[in-house]
Amino acid sequence: MTWLVVGTDAVLVVFVLMFAWLVMKLRLRAFLAGAGVVVAYAVSEVVKLVVQEERPCRTAPSLAECPAPGDWSFPSNHSVIAGSSAMAIWAMHRTLGWVAAVCALAAASSRVIVGVHYVHDVLAGLLLGALVSWGIAVLLKKKQARDDDAPTVVLSRLG
């Protein structure tokens, strides 16, 4: 196991730590943004079942262990999680958003470098994840705008 293989999963831990900090700071908003990452992952699983593209490591040597047959290549789940996490974090905190964007690009690149994904798998994964998180961020912003108009104390404490 190389540092690239370990690094791919370590980047996901960095996203978890960023979300944990943001949840402590922004509470419900950060929690819902993190839930968007789960939605993006679910969408990518459906796309994988429809497309069913074999991984490059089935025909060429790779640095990482090749996932079991039936674990399809397109889109890259790591890239979907990275792209959606980066977009969600960006929507909440610009400075952490830059860090998250670099981490997302590193995670996606590492999947190609270790030989378990094609370039188009990771590009599609980053785009899919970012679009889903962006859509959820827009919905949350609209909801927050409506909640700001609400006269109740409870709604103002949720945001």
Order of alpha helices (4+ residues) and beta strands (2+ residues): alpha-alpha-alpha-alpha-alpha-alpha
